[in-house]
Amino acid sequence: MVMCKPSDHDVAIEEKFSKLQQVLIQTSNDTSNCLKLLKKHLSDYDNRNGNHFTNTATRFMRTDMRNAKDTAMDLKHVAHDINKNQ
């Protein structure tokens, strides 16, 4: 059985995909952490200003924060797919 040695081009491509995977995971993690901090700050704002239940900044931003969180998770899934397909 003859084993083919990967070419320099193949190695370079693999390295680029590996770096892409790392960037996607880091971006996803950074986004999630930022959203957690935003939620905390919005909650603190609501508490300081006496906003309760329906008229809160947190509730107003909830859908957008969920969408951003879902997008961050999609990035992480793409990163894992890249890893599987290498």
PDB file with SEQRES, HELIX, SHEET and CRYST1 records, atoms N, CA, C and O in Angstrom:
SEQRES   1 A   86  MET VAL MET CYS LYS PRO SER ASP HIS ASP VAL ALA ILE          
SEQRES   2 A   86  GLU GLU LYS PHE SER LYS LEU GLN GLN VAL LEU ILE GLN          
SEQRES   3 A   86  THR SER ASN ASP THR SER ASN CYS LEU LYS LEU LEU LYS          
SEQRES   4 A   86  LYS HIS LEU SER ASP TYR ASP ASN ARG ASN GLY ASN HIS          
SEQRES   5 A   86  PHE THR ASN THR ALA THR ARG PHE MET ARG THR ASP MET          
SEQRES   6 A   86  ARG ASN ALA LYS ASP THR ALA MET ASP LEU LYS HIS VAL          
SEQRES   7 A   86  ALA HIS ASP ILE ASN LYS ASN GLN                              
HELIX    1 AA1 ASP A    8  ARG A   48  1                                  41    
HELIX    2 AA2 ALA A   57  LYS A   84  1                                  28    
CRYST1    1.000    1.000    1.000  90.00  90.00  90.00 P 1           1          
ATOM      1  N   MET A   1       0.842  -1.170   0.000  1.00  0.00           N  
ATOM      2  CA  MET A   1       0.000   0.000   0.000  1.00  0.00           C  
ATOM      3  C   MET A   1       0.893   1.240   0.000  1.00  0.00           C  
ATOM      4  O   MET A   1       1.809   1.358   0.813  1.00  0.00           O  
ATOM      5  N   VAL A   2       0.617   2.150  -0.910  1.00  0.00           N  
ATOM      6  CA  VAL A   2       1.420   3.352  -1.046  1.00  0.00           C  
ATOM      7  C   VAL A   2       0.718   4.497  -0.324  1.00  0.00           C  
ATOM      8  O   VAL A   2      -0.450   4.789  -0.577  1.00  0.00           O  
ATOM      9  N   MET A   3       1.446   5.128   0.569  1.00  0.00           N  
ATOM     10  CA  MET A   3       0.902   6.270   1.304  1.00  0.00           C  
ATOM     11  C   MET A   3       1.330   7.549   0.598  1.00  0.00           C  
ATOM     12  O   MET A   3       2.500   7.720   0.256  1.00  0.00           O  
ATOM     13  N   CYS A   4       0.401   8.420   0.390  1.00  0.00           N  
ATOM     14  CA  CYS A   4       0.707   9.696  -0.251  1.00  0.00           C  
ATOM     15  C   CYS A   4       1.079  10.712   0.815  1.00  0.00           C  
ATOM     16  O   CYS A   4       0.394  10.864   1.827  1.00  0.00           O  
ATOM     17  N   LYS A   5       2.164  11.391   0.567  1.00  0.00           N  
ATOM     18  CA  LYS A   5       2.585  12.446   1.477  1.00  0.00           C  
ATOM     19  C   LYS A   5       1.789  13.708   1.138  1.00  0.00           C  
ATOM     20  O   LYS A   5       1.708  14.102  -0.025  1.00  0.00           O  
ATOM     21  N   PRO A   6       1.205  14.336   2.155  1.00  0.00           N  
ATOM     22  CA  PRO A   6       0.446  15.551   1.868  1.00  0.00           C  
ATOM     23  C   PRO A   6       1.367  16.636   1.308  1.00  0.00           C  
ATOM     24  O   PRO A   6       2.491  16.820   1.774  1.00  0.00           O  
ATOM     25  N   SER A   7       0.877  17.330   0.323  1.00  0.00           N  
ATOM     26  CA  SER A   7       1.673  18.396  -0.277  1.00  0.00           C  
ATOM     27  C   SER A   7       1.681  19.616   0.637  1.00  0.00           C  
ATOM     28  O   SER A   7       0.873  19.727   1.560  1.00  0.00           O  
ATOM     29  N   ASP A   8       2.605  20.522   0.363  1.00  0.00           N  
ATOM     30  CA  ASP A   8       2.670  21.760   1.138  1.00  0.00           C  
ATOM     31  C   ASP A   8       1.360  22.534   1.018  1.00  0.00           C  
ATOM     32  O   ASP A   8       0.919  23.187   1.964  1.00  0.00           O  
ATOM     33  N   HIS A   9       0.753  22.450  -0.151  1.00  0.00           N  
ATOM     34  CA  HIS A   9      -0.523  23.136  -0.387  1.00  0.00           C  
ATOM     35  C   HIS A   9      -1.612  22.561   0.517  1.00  0.00           C  
ATOM     36  O   HIS A   9      -2.397  23.309   1.100  1.00  0.00           O  
ATOM     37  N   ASP A  10      -1.658  21.235   0.634  1.00  0.00           N  
ATOM     38  CA  ASP A  10      -2.652  20.588   1.496  1.00  0.00           C  
ATOM     39  C   ASP A  10      -2.443  20.964   2.962  1.00  0.00           C  
ATOM     40  O   ASP A  10      -3.402  21.209   3.694  1.00  0.00           O  
ATOM     41  N   VAL A  11      -1.191  21.007   3.372  1.00  0.00           N  
ATOM     42  CA  VAL A  11      -0.871  21.363   4.755  1.00  0.00           C  
ATOM     43  C   VAL A  11      -1.278  22.811   5.027  1.00  0.00           C  
ATOM     44  O   VAL A  11      -1.830  23.118   6.084  1.00  0.00           O  
ATOM     45  N   ALA A  12      -1.005  23.693   4.077  1.00  0.00           N  
ATOM     46  CA  ALA A  12      -1.368  25.104   4.235  1.00  0.00           C  
ATOM     47  C   ALA A  12      -2.881  25.271   4.340  1.00  0.00           C  
ATOM     48  O   ALA A  12      -3.371  26.058   5.150  1.00  0.00           O  
ATOM     49  N   ILE A  13      -3.611  24.531   3.524  1.00  0.00           N  
ATOM     50  CA  ILE A  13      -5.077  24.598   3.570  1.00  0.00           C  
ATOM     51  C   ILE A  13      -5.581  24.095   4.917  1.00  0.00           C  
ATOM     52  O   ILE A  13      -6.468  24.700   5.519  1.00  0.00           O  
ATOM     53  N   GLU A  14      -5.019  22.998   5.384  1.00  0.00           N  
ATOM     54  CA  GLU A  14      -5.433  22.440   6.674  1.00  0.00           C  
ATOM     55  C   GLU A  14      -5.159  23.433   7.807  1.00  0.00           C  
ATOM     56  O   GLU A  14      -5.975  23.585   8.716  1.00  0.00           O  
ATOM     57  N   GLU A  15      -4.012  24.102   7.746  1.00  0.00           N  
ATOM     58  CA  GLU A  15      -3.679  25.095   8.769  1.00  0.00           C  
ATOM     59  C   GLU A  15      -4.661  26.268   8.740  1.00  0.00           C  
ATOM     60  O   GLU A  15      -5.061  26.773   9.788  1.00  0.00           O  
ATOM     61  N   LYS A  16      -5.044  26.695   7.543  1.00  0.00           N  
ATOM     62  CA  LYS A  16      -5.994  27.806   7.428  1.00  0.00           C  
ATOM     63  C   LYS A  16      -7.362  27.427   7.985  1.00  0.00           C  
ATOM     64  O   LYS A  16      -8.011  28.236   8.648  1.00  0.00           O  
ATOM     65  N   PHE A  17      -7.799  26.204   7.719  1.00  0.00           N  
ATOM     66  CA  PHE A  17      -9.079  25.756   8.271  1.00  0.00           C  
ATOM     67  C   PHE A  17      -9.006  25.633   9.790  1.00  0.00           C  
ATOM     68  O   PHE A  17      -9.971  25.940  10.490  1.00  0.00           O  
ATOM     69  N   SER A  18      -7.876  25.190  10.288  1.00  0.00           N  
ATOM     70  CA  SER A  18      -7.693  25.090  11.732  1.00  0.00           C  
ATOM     71  C   SER A  18      -7.759  26.476  12.374  1.00  0.00           C  
ATOM     72  O   SER A  18      -8.398  26.653  13.411  1.00  0.00           O  
ATOM     73  N   LYS A  19      -7.102  27.450  11.760  1.00  0.00           N  
ATOM     74  CA  LYS A  19      -7.146  28.821  12.282  1.00  0.00           C  
ATOM     75  C   LYS A  19      -8.559  29.389  12.197  1.00  0.00           C  
ATOM     76  O   LYS A  19      -9.010  30.083  13.110  1.00  0.00           O  
ATOM     77  N   LEU A  20      -9.254  29.097  11.108  1.00  0.00           N  
ATOM     78  CA  LEU A  20     -10.636  29.549  10.957  1.00  0.00           C  
ATOM     79  C   LEU A  20     -11.505  28.966  12.063  1.00  0.00           C  
ATOM     80  O   LEU A  20     -12.333  29.666  12.646  1.00  0.00           O  
ATOM     81  N   GLN A  21     -11.314  27.694  12.347  1.00  0.00           N  
ATOM     82  CA  GLN A  21     -12.070  27.047  13.414  1.00  0.00           C  
ATOM     83  C   GLN A  21     -11.816  27.749  14.744  1.00  0.00           C  
ATOM     84  O   GLN A  21     -12.752  28.019  15.497  1.00  0.00           O  
ATOM     85  N   GLN A  22     -10.551  28.042  15.032  1.00  0.00           N  
ATOM     86  CA  GLN A  22     -10.208  28.715  16.288  1.00  0.00           C  
ATOM     87  C   GLN A  22     -10.855  30.093  16.377  1.00  0.00           C  
ATOM     88  O   GLN A  22     -11.380  30.471  17.425  1.00  0.00           O  
ATOM     89  N   VAL A  23     -10.816  30.843  15.277  1.00  0.00           N  
ATOM     90  CA  VAL A  23     -11.406  32.186  15.263  1.00  0.00           C  
ATOM     91  C   VAL A  23     -12.919  32.111  15.458  1.00  0.00           C  
ATOM     92  O   VAL A  23     -13.489  32.920  16.190  1.00  0.00           O  
ATOM     93  N   LEU A  24     -13.568  31.154  14.814  1.00  0.00           N  
ATOM     94  CA  LEU A  24     -15.020  31.017  14.961  1.00  0.00           C  
ATOM     95  C   LEU A  24     -15.402  30.677  16.399  1.00  0.00           C  
ATOM     96  O   LEU A  24     -16.355  31.238  16.939  1.00  0.00           O  
ATOM     97  N   ILE A  25     -14.670  29.772  17.009  1.00  0.00           N  
ATOM     98  CA  ILE A  25     -14.962  29.395  18.395  1.00  0.00           C  
ATOM     99  C   ILE A  25     -14.717  30.575  19.325  1.00  0.00           C  
ATOM    100  O   ILE A  25     -15.528  30.845  20.211  1.00  0.00           O  
ATOM    101  N   GLN A  26     -13.598  31.286  19.130  1.00  0.00           N  
ATOM    102  CA  GLN A  26     -13.296  32.439  19.977  1.00  0.00           C  
ATOM    103  C   GLN A  26     -14.349  33.531  19.812  1.00  0.00           C  
ATOM    104  O   GLN A  26     -14.780  34.138  20.793  1.00  0.00           O  
ATOM    105  N   THR A  27     -14.760  33.777  18.578  1.00  0.00           N  
ATOM    106  CA  THR A  27     -15.791  34.784  18.320  1.00  0.00           C  
ATOM    107  C   THR A  27     -17.108  34.397  18.982  1.00  0.00           C  
ATOM    108  O   THR A  27     -17.791  35.240  19.564  1.00  0.00           O  
ATOM    109  N   SER A  28     -17.457  33.124  18.889  1.00  0.00           N  
ATOM    110  CA  SER A  28     -18.680  32.635  19.516  1.00  0.00           C  
ATOM    111  C   SER A  28     -18.621  32.813  21.031  1.00  0.00           C  
ATOM    112  O   SER A  28     -19.580  33.282  21.643  1.00  0.00           O  
ATOM    113  N   ASN A  29     -17.503  32.441  21.628  1.00  0.00           N  
ATOM    114  CA  ASN A  29     -17.349  32.577  23.081  1.00  0.00           C  
ATOM    115  C   ASN A  29     -17.376  34.045  23.510  1.00  0.00           C  
ATOM    116  O   ASN A  29     -18.016  34.395  24.501  1.00  0.00           O  
ATOM    117  N   ASP A  30     -16.679  34.899  22.758  1.00  0.00           N  
ATOM    118  CA  ASP A  30     -16.669  36.330  23.078  1.00  0.00           C  
ATOM    119  C   ASP A  30     -18.072  36.923  22.990  1.00  0.00           C  
ATOM    120  O   ASP A  30     -18.472  37.721  23.838  1.00  0.00           O  
ATOM    121  N   THR A  31     -18.811  36.530  21.965  1.00  0.00           N  
ATOM    122  CA  THR A  31     -20.176  37.031  21.790  1.00  0.00           C  
ATOM    123  C   THR A  31     -21.063  36.594  22.946  1.00  0.00           C  
ATOM    124  O   THR A  31     -21.830  37.394  23.482  1.00  0.00           O  
ATOM    125  N   SER A  32     -20.960  35.332  23.331  1.00  0.00           N  
ATOM    126  CA  SER A  32     -21.771  34.824  24.446  1.00  0.00           C  
ATOM    127  C   SER A  32     -21.450  35.563  25.741  1.00  0.00           C  
ATOM    128  O   SER A  32     -22.352  35.932  26.494  1.00  0.00           O  
ATOM    129  N   ASN A  33     -20.163  35.776  25.994  1.00  0.00           N  
ATOM    130  CA  ASN A  33     -19.767  36.495  27.211  1.00  0.00           C  
ATOM    131  C   ASN A  33     -20.255  37.939  27.190  1.00  0.00           C  
ATOM    132  O   ASN A  33     -20.704  38.462  28.210  1.00  0.00           O  
ATOM    133  N   CYS A  34     -20.167  38.573  26.045  1.00  0.00           N  
ATOM    134  CA  CYS A  34     -20.638  39.955  25.897  1.00  0.00           C  
ATOM    135  C   CYS A  34     -22.146  40.040  26.135  1.00  0.00           C  
ATOM    136  O   CYS A  34     -22.624  40.971  26.783  1.00  0.00           O  
ATOM    137  N   LEU A  35     -22.889  39.074  25.614  1.00  0.00           N  
ATOM    138  CA  LEU A  35     -24.341  39.069  25.806  1.00  0.00           C  
ATOM    139  C   LEU A  35     -24.711  38.863  27.274  1.00  0.00           C  
ATOM    140  O   LEU A  35     -25.658  39.476  27.767  1.00  0.00           O  
ATOM    141  N   LYS A  36     -23.970  38.005  27.971  1.00  0.00           N  
ATOM    142  CA  LYS A  36     -24.224  37.807  29.406  1.00  0.00           C  
ATOM    143  C   LYS A  36     -23.994  39.109  30.167  1.00  0.00           C  
ATOM    144  O   LYS A  36     -24.778  39.477  31.041  1.00  0.00           O  
ATOM    145  N   LEU A  37     -22.910  39.800  29.824  1.00  0.00           N  
ATOM    146  CA  LEU A  37     -22.601  41.065  30.479  1.00  0.00           C  
ATOM    147  C   LEU A  37     -23.660  42.122  30.153  1.00  0.00           C  
ATOM    148  O   LEU A  37     -24.079  42.879  31.029  1.00  0.00           O  
ATOM    149  N   LEU A  38     -24.087  42.168  28.895  1.00  0.00           N  
ATOM    150  CA  LEU A  38     -25.140  43.105  28.491  1.00  0.00           C  
ATOM    151  C   LEU A  38     -26.419  42.840  29.273  1.00  0.00           C  
ATOM    152  O   LEU A  38     -27.060  43.772  29.760  1.00  0.00           O  
ATOM    153  N   LYS A  39     -26.787  41.578  29.391  1.00  0.00           N  
ATOM    154  CA  LYS A  39     -28.006  41.224  30.127  1.00  0.00           C  
ATOM    155  C   LYS A  39     -27.901  41.671  31.587  1.00  0.00           C  
ATOM    156  O   LYS A  39     -28.862  42.190  32.155  1.00  0.00           O  
ATOM    157  N   LYS A  40     -26.730  41.466  32.184  1.00  0.00           N  
ATOM    158  CA  LYS A  40     -26.527  41.881  33.570  1.00  0.00           C  
ATOM    159  C   LYS A  40     -26.641  43.398  33.696  1.00  0.00           C  
ATOM    160  O   LYS A  40     -27.295  43.899  34.611  1.00  0.00           O  
ATOM    161  N   HIS A  41     -26.009  44.126  32.783  1.00  0.00           N  
ATOM    162  CA  HIS A  41     -26.062  45.589  32.844  1.00  0.00           C  
ATOM    163  C   HIS A  41     -27.487  46.109  32.616  1.00  0.00           C  
ATOM    164  O   HIS A  41     -27.913  47.064  33.265  1.00  0.00           O  
ATOM    165  N   LEU A  42     -28.209  45.487  31.706  1.00  0.00           N  
ATOM    166  CA  LEU A  42     -29.599  45.892  31.482  1.00  0.00           C  
ATOM    167  C   LEU A  42     -30.449  45.633  32.723  1.00  0.00           C  
ATOM    168  O   LEU A  42     -31.291  46.450  33.094  1.00  0.00           O  
ATOM    169  N   SER A  43     -30.216  44.489  33.356  1.00  0.00           N  
ATOM    170  CA  SER A  43     -30.952  44.156  34.574  1.00  0.00           C  
ATOM    171  C   SER A  43     -30.620  45.155  35.685  1.00  0.00           C  
ATOM    172  O   SER A  43     -31.506  45.615  36.404  1.00  0.00           O  
ATOM    173  N   ASP A  44     -29.332  45.483  35.813  1.00  0.00           N  
ATOM    174  CA  ASP A  44     -28.926  46.481  36.815  1.00  0.00           C  
ATOM    175  C   ASP A  44     -29.591  47.827  36.533  1.00  0.00           C  
ATOM    176  O   ASP A  44     -30.060  48.502  37.449  1.00  0.00           O  
ATOM    177  N   TYR A  45     -29.625  48.207  35.263  1.00  0.00           N  
ATOM    178  CA  TYR A  45     -30.266  49.462  34.855  1.00  0.00           C  
ATOM    179  C   TYR A  45     -31.747  49.453  35.242  1.00  0.00           C  
ATOM    180  O   TYR A  45     -32.263  50.418  35.806  1.00  0.00           O  
ATOM    181  N   ASP A  46     -32.414  48.348  34.927  1.00  0.00           N  
ATOM    182  CA  ASP A  46     -33.840  48.236  35.257  1.00  0.00           C  
ATOM    183  C   ASP A  46     -34.060  48.351  36.761  1.00  0.00           C  
ATOM    184  O   ASP A  46     -34.983  49.032  37.206  1.00  0.00           O  
ATOM    185  N   ASN A  47     -33.215  47.687  37.542  1.00  0.00           N  
ATOM    186  CA  ASN A  47     -33.362  47.736  38.999  1.00  0.00           C  
ATOM    187  C   ASN A  47     -33.133  49.143  39.542  1.00  0.00           C  
ATOM    188  O   ASN A  47     -33.858  49.597  40.428  1.00  0.00           O  
ATOM    189  N   ARG A  48     -32.124  49.831  39.009  1.00  0.00           N  
ATOM    190  CA  ARG A  48     -31.838  51.195  39.465  1.00  0.00           C  
ATOM    191  C   ARG A  48     -32.970  52.164  39.133  1.00  0.00           C  
ATOM    192  O   ARG A  48     -33.231  53.105  39.883  1.00  0.00           O  
ATOM    193  N   ASN A  49     -33.632  51.930  38.019  1.00  0.00           N  
ATOM    194  CA  ASN A  49     -34.664  52.856  37.548  1.00  0.00           C  
ATOM    195  C   ASN A  49     -36.083  52.403  37.866  1.00  0.00           C  
ATOM    196  O   ASN A  49     -37.049  53.009  37.403  1.00  0.00           O  
ATOM    197  N   GLY A  50     -36.210  51.357  38.643  1.00  0.00           N  
ATOM    198  CA  GLY A  50     -37.528  50.903  39.066  1.00  0.00           C  
ATOM    199  C   GLY A  50     -38.365  50.297  37.957  1.00  0.00           C  
ATOM    200  O   GLY A  50     -39.592  50.259  38.055  1.00  0.00           O  
ATOM    201  N   ASN A  51     -37.713  49.822  36.898  1.00  0.00           N  
ATOM    202  CA  ASN A  51     -38.450  49.169  35.807  1.00  0.00           C  
ATOM    203  C   ASN A  51     -38.730  47.722  36.199  1.00  0.00           C  
ATOM    204  O   ASN A  51     -37.819  46.983  36.571  1.00  0.00           O  
ATOM    205  N   HIS A  52     -39.995  47.328  36.112  1.00  0.00           N  
ATOM    206  CA  HIS A  52     -40.370  45.973  36.508  1.00  0.00           C  
ATOM    207  C   HIS A  52     -41.258  45.336  35.447  1.00  0.00           C  
ATOM    208  O   HIS A  52     -42.060  46.013  34.805  1.00  0.00           O  
ATOM    209  N   PHE A  53     -41.106  44.038  35.274  1.00  0.00           N  
ATOM    210  CA  PHE A  53     -41.959  43.185  34.445  1.00  0.00           C  
ATOM    211  C   PHE A  53     -41.939  43.549  32.961  1.00  0.00           C  
ATOM    212  O   PHE A  53     -40.980  43.210  32.269  1.00  0.00           O  
ATOM    213  N   THR A  54     -42.963  44.226  32.456  1.00  0.00           N  
ATOM    214  CA  THR A  54     -43.093  44.381  31.003  1.00  0.00           C  
ATOM    215  C   THR A  54     -42.314  45.547  30.415  1.00  0.00           C  
ATOM    216  O   THR A  54     -41.917  45.486  29.251  1.00  0.00           O  
ATOM    217  N   ASN A  55     -42.085  46.597  31.176  1.00  0.00           N  
ATOM    218  CA  ASN A  55     -41.428  47.782  30.625  1.00  0.00           C  
ATOM    219  C   ASN A  55     -39.943  47.829  30.978  1.00  0.00           C  
ATOM    220  O   ASN A  55     -39.444  48.861  31.427  1.00  0.00           O  
ATOM    221  N   THR A  56     -39.255  46.745  30.782  1.00  0.00           N  
ATOM    222  CA  THR A  56     -37.843  46.711  31.140  1.00  0.00           C  
ATOM    223  C   THR A  56     -36.969  46.742  29.889  1.00  0.00           C  
ATOM    224  O   THR A  56     -37.377  46.312  28.810  1.00  0.00           O  
ATOM    225  N   ALA A  57     -35.759  47.260  30.065  1.00  0.00           N  
ATOM    226  CA  ALA A  57     -34.789  47.261  28.967  1.00  0.00           C  
ATOM    227  C   ALA A  57     -34.429  45.825  28.597  1.00  0.00           C  
ATOM    228  O   ALA A  57     -34.241  45.505  27.423  1.00  0.00           O  
ATOM    229  N   THR A  58     -34.337  44.973  29.599  1.00  0.00           N  
ATOM    230  CA  THR A  58     -34.001  43.564  29.356  1.00  0.00           C  
ATOM    231  C   THR A  58     -35.051  42.909  28.473  1.00  0.00           C  
ATOM    232  O   THR A  58     -34.719  42.209  27.516  1.00  0.00           O  
ATOM    233  N   ARG A  59     -36.298  43.135  28.792  1.00  0.00           N  
ATOM    234  CA  ARG A  59     -37.370  42.532  27.990  1.00  0.00           C  
ATOM    235  C   ARG A  59     -37.390  43.106  26.575  1.00  0.00           C  
ATOM    236  O   ARG A  59     -37.624  42.379  25.610  1.00  0.00           O  
ATOM    237  N   PHE A  60     -37.145  44.406  26.456  1.00  0.00           N  
ATOM    238  CA  PHE A  60     -37.123  45.058  25.154  1.00  0.00           C  
ATOM    239  C   PHE A  60     -36.040  44.457  24.257  1.00  0.00           C  
ATOM    240  O   PHE A  60     -36.241  44.321  23.051  1.00  0.00           O  
ATOM    241  N   MET A  61     -34.907  44.102  24.832  1.00  0.00           N  
ATOM    242  CA  MET A  61     -33.769  43.587  24.066  1.00  0.00           C  
ATOM    243  C   MET A  61     -33.739  42.058  23.972  1.00  0.00           C  
ATOM    244  O   MET A  61     -32.877  41.505  23.290  1.00  0.00           O  
ATOM    245  N   ARG A  62     -34.657  41.374  24.638  1.00  0.00           N  
ATOM    246  CA  ARG A  62     -34.615  39.921  24.751  1.00  0.00           C  
ATOM    247  C   ARG A  62     -34.522  39.214  23.396  1.00  0.00           C  
ATOM    248  O   ARG A  62     -33.675  38.338  23.221  1.00  0.00           O  
ATOM    249  N   THR A  63     -35.362  39.571  22.454  1.00  0.00           N  
ATOM    250  CA  THR A  63     -35.375  38.896  21.153  1.00  0.00           C  
ATOM    251  C   THR A  63     -34.057  39.092  20.420  1.00  0.00           C  
ATOM    252  O   THR A  63     -33.507  38.149  19.851  1.00  0.00           O  
ATOM    253  N   ASP A  64     -33.553  40.321  20.436  1.00  0.00           N  
ATOM    254  CA  ASP A  64     -32.286  40.586  19.758  1.00  0.00           C  
ATOM    255  C   ASP A  64     -31.129  39.843  20.416  1.00  0.00           C  
ATOM    256  O   ASP A  64     -30.235  39.349  19.729  1.00  0.00           O  
ATOM    257  N   MET A  65     -31.144  39.763  21.737  1.00  0.00           N  
ATOM    258  CA  MET A  65     -30.081  39.031  22.433  1.00  0.00           C  
ATOM    259  C   MET A  65     -30.169  37.538  22.124  1.00  0.00           C  
ATOM    260  O   MET A  65     -29.142  36.880  21.958  1.00  0.00           O  
ATOM    261  N   ARG A  66     -31.380  37.002  22.046  1.00  0.00           N  
ATOM    262  CA  ARG A  66     -31.539  35.589  21.685  1.00  0.00           C  
ATOM    263  C   ARG A  66     -31.027  35.322  20.279  1.00  0.00           C  
ATOM    264  O   ARG A  66     -30.345  34.327  20.036  1.00  0.00           O  
ATOM    265  N   ASN A  67     -31.362  36.224  19.346  1.00  0.00           N  
ATOM    266  CA  ASN A  67     -30.889  36.061  17.969  1.00  0.00           C  
ATOM    267  C   ASN A  67     -29.367  36.099  17.901  1.00  0.00           C  
ATOM    268  O   ASN A  67     -28.756  35.305  17.185  1.00  0.00           O  
ATOM    269  N   ALA A  68     -28.759  37.007  18.635  1.00  0.00           N  
ATOM    270  CA  ALA A  68     -27.297  37.090  18.657  1.00  0.00           C  
ATOM    271  C   ALA A  68     -26.698  35.826  19.268  1.00  0.00           C  
ATOM    272  O   ALA A  68     -25.685  35.320  18.785  1.00  0.00           O  
ATOM    273  N   LYS A  69     -27.318  35.320  20.322  1.00  0.00           N  
ATOM    274  CA  LYS A  69     -26.834  34.093  20.961  1.00  0.00           C  
ATOM    275  C   LYS A  69     -26.963  32.904  20.010  1.00  0.00           C  
ATOM    276  O   LYS A  69     -26.056  32.075  19.930  1.00  0.00           O  
ATOM    277  N   ASP A  70     -28.076  32.814  19.295  1.00  0.00           N  
ATOM    278  CA  ASP A  70     -28.266  31.732  18.322  1.00  0.00           C  
ATOM    279  C   ASP A  70     -27.231  31.805  17.205  1.00  0.00           C  
ATOM    280  O   ASP A  70     -26.716  30.779  16.761  1.00  0.00           O  
ATOM    281  N   THR A  71     -26.928  33.018  16.754  1.00  0.00           N  
ATOM    282  CA  THR A  71     -25.918  33.190  15.715  1.00  0.00           C  
ATOM    283  C   THR A  71     -24.549  32.767  16.223  1.00  0.00           C  
ATOM    284  O   THR A  71     -23.778  32.148  15.490  1.00  0.00           O  
ATOM    285  N   ALA A  72     -24.243  33.094  17.465  1.00  0.00           N  
ATOM    286  CA  ALA A  72     -22.972  32.675  18.060  1.00  0.00           C  
ATOM    287  C   ALA A  72     -22.884  31.150  18.124  1.00  0.00           C  
ATOM    288  O   ALA A  72     -21.831  30.574  17.853  1.00  0.00           O  
ATOM    289  N   MET A  73     -23.979  30.507  18.478  1.00  0.00           N  
ATOM    290  CA  MET A  73     -23.984  29.040  18.522  1.00  0.00           C  
ATOM    291  C   MET A  73     -23.826  28.455  17.125  1.00  0.00           C  
ATOM    292  O   MET A  73     -23.172  27.427  16.953  1.00  0.00           O  
ATOM    293  N   ASP A  74     -24.424  29.104  16.121  1.00  0.00           N  
ATOM    294  CA  ASP A  74     -24.247  28.661  14.734  1.00  0.00           C  
ATOM    295  C   ASP A  74     -22.779  28.718  14.335  1.00  0.00           C  
ATOM    296  O   ASP A  74     -22.285  27.815  13.659  1.00  0.00           O  
ATOM    297  N   LEU A  75     -22.078  29.771  14.748  1.00  0.00           N  
ATOM    298  CA  LEU A  75     -20.642  29.875  14.460  1.00  0.00           C  
ATOM    299  C   LEU A  75     -19.885  28.707  15.076  1.00  0.00           C  
ATOM    300  O   LEU A  75     -18.990  28.135  14.453  1.00  0.00           O  
ATOM    301  N   LYS A  76     -20.248  28.363  16.293  1.00  0.00           N  
ATOM    302  CA  LYS A  76     -19.571  27.254  16.971  1.00  0.00           C  
ATOM    303  C   LYS A  76     -19.844  25.932  16.250  1.00  0.00           C  
ATOM    304  O   LYS A  76     -18.947  25.098  16.124  1.00  0.00           O  
ATOM    305  N   HIS A  77     -21.080  25.739  15.778  1.00  0.00           N  
ATOM    306  CA  HIS A  77     -21.411  24.520  15.030  1.00  0.00           C  
ATOM    307  C   HIS A  77     -20.621  24.446  13.727  1.00  0.00           C  
ATOM    308  O   HIS A  77     -20.144  23.376  13.350  1.00  0.00           O  
ATOM    309  N   VAL A  78     -20.482  25.574  13.041  1.00  0.00           N  
ATOM    310  CA  VAL A  78     -19.691  25.608  11.805  1.00  0.00           C  
ATOM    311  C   VAL A  78     -18.244  25.240  12.111  1.00  0.00           C  
ATOM    312  O   VAL A  78     -17.618  24.493  11.359  1.00  0.00           O  
ATOM    313  N   ALA A  79     -17.718  25.759  13.203  1.00  0.00           N  
ATOM    314  CA  ALA A  79     -16.343  25.441  13.593  1.00  0.00           C  
ATOM    315  C   ALA A  79     -16.177  23.945  13.833  1.00  0.00           C  
ATOM    316  O   ALA A  79     -15.180  23.358  13.413  1.00  0.00           O  
ATOM    317  N   HIS A  80     -17.137  23.328  14.499  1.00  0.00           N  
ATOM    318  CA  HIS A  80     -17.056  21.885  14.750  1.00  0.00           C  
ATOM    319  C   HIS A  80     -17.205  21.094  13.448  1.00  0.00           C  
ATOM    320  O   HIS A  80     -16.567  20.055  13.279  1.00  0.00           O  
ATOM    321  N   ASP A  81     -18.042  21.580  12.531  1.00  0.00           N  
ATOM    322  CA  ASP A  81     -18.171  20.928  11.224  1.00  0.00           C  
ATOM    323  C   ASP A  81     -16.865  21.005  10.444  1.00  0.00           C  
ATOM    324  O   ASP A  81     -16.480  20.046   9.775  1.00  0.00           O  
ATOM    325  N   ILE A  82     -16.185  22.143  10.530  1.00  0.00           N  
ATOM    326  CA  ILE A  82     -14.882  22.280   9.866  1.00  0.00           C  
ATOM    327  C   ILE A  82     -13.917  21.250  10.427  1.00  0.00           C  
ATOM    328  O   ILE A  82     -13.176  20.614   9.677  1.00  0.00           O  
ATOM    329  N   ASN A  83     -13.923  21.084  11.735  1.00  0.00           N  
ATOM    330  CA  ASN A  83     -13.027  20.128  12.383  1.00  0.00           C  
ATOM    331  C   ASN A  83     -13.326  18.701  11.939  1.00  0.00           C  
ATOM    332  O   ASN A  83     -12.406  17.916  11.711  1.00  0.00           O  
ATOM    333  N   LYS A  84     -14.606  18.362  11.815  1.00  0.00           N  
ATOM    334  CA  LYS A  84     -14.991  17.003  11.400  1.00  0.00           C  
ATOM    335  C   LYS A  84     -14.595  16.709   9.963  1.00  0.00           C  
ATOM    336  O   LYS A  84     -14.251  15.576   9.628  1.00  0.00           O  
ATOM    337  N   ASN A  85     -14.642  17.734   9.108  1.00  0.00           N  
ATOM    338  CA  ASN A  85     -14.407  17.539   7.681  1.00  0.00           C  
ATOM    339  C   ASN A  85     -12.948  17.664   7.272  1.00  0.00           C  
ATOM    340  O   ASN A  85     -12.629  17.549   6.089  1.00  0.00           O  
ATOM    341  N   GLN A  86     -12.067  17.894   8.218  1.00  0.00           N  
ATOM    342  CA  GLN A  86     -10.650  18.016   7.855  1.00  0.00           C  
ATOM    343  C   GLN A  86     -10.047  16.675   7.573  1.00  0.00           C  
ATOM    344  O   GLN A  86      -8.862  16.585   7.252  1.00  0.00           O  
TER     345      GLN A  86                                                      
END                                                                             
